[in-house]
Amino acid sequence: MATLIAATNISSTTIPNQAPVQESGRAVQTVSAPAGTIITMIREASGKFGVDENLALEIARCESTMRQFDKNGNVVRGLVNPKDIGIFQINEDYHLTQSRKLGLDIYTTRGNIEYAMTLIKKSGHAPWSSSEPCWGDHVAMK
């Protein structure tokens, strides 16, 4: 279990208004949400799934700066690996099939957050070990 060492100012980021995006040929409704709303969603999902909310918040901050969509309404994709999707940079190749089996859509804000909570519950911070230099100083690992 992780505990927060240093507070970060993650709630000061806002997400611009979003336009619908296309995913697999279908329109996906996106919702404009300030980062505070995303933070609230992460906190609620952390409680629902029984994972450390501080760890989840720090990972999301480092992976995407709390963004599911870019300023043009497109799902945020990884700079290093464009198969990494959304707030928690969930990799399509490794996780899309499993997320769909669970009824979660990683291309949506809620689906991305909830699937990340299942990963944290199952594997802890391991799926995000490559970004640990960013969030590791803010979270103490037990």
Secondary structure, 3 states (H helix, E strand, C coil): CEEECCCCCHHHCCCCCCCCEEECCEEECCCCCCHHHHHHHHHHHHHHHCCCHHHHHHHHHHHHCCCCECCCCCECECCCCCCEECCCCEEHHHHHHHHHHCCCCCCCHHHHHHHHHHHHHHHCCHHHHHHHHHHHHHEEEC
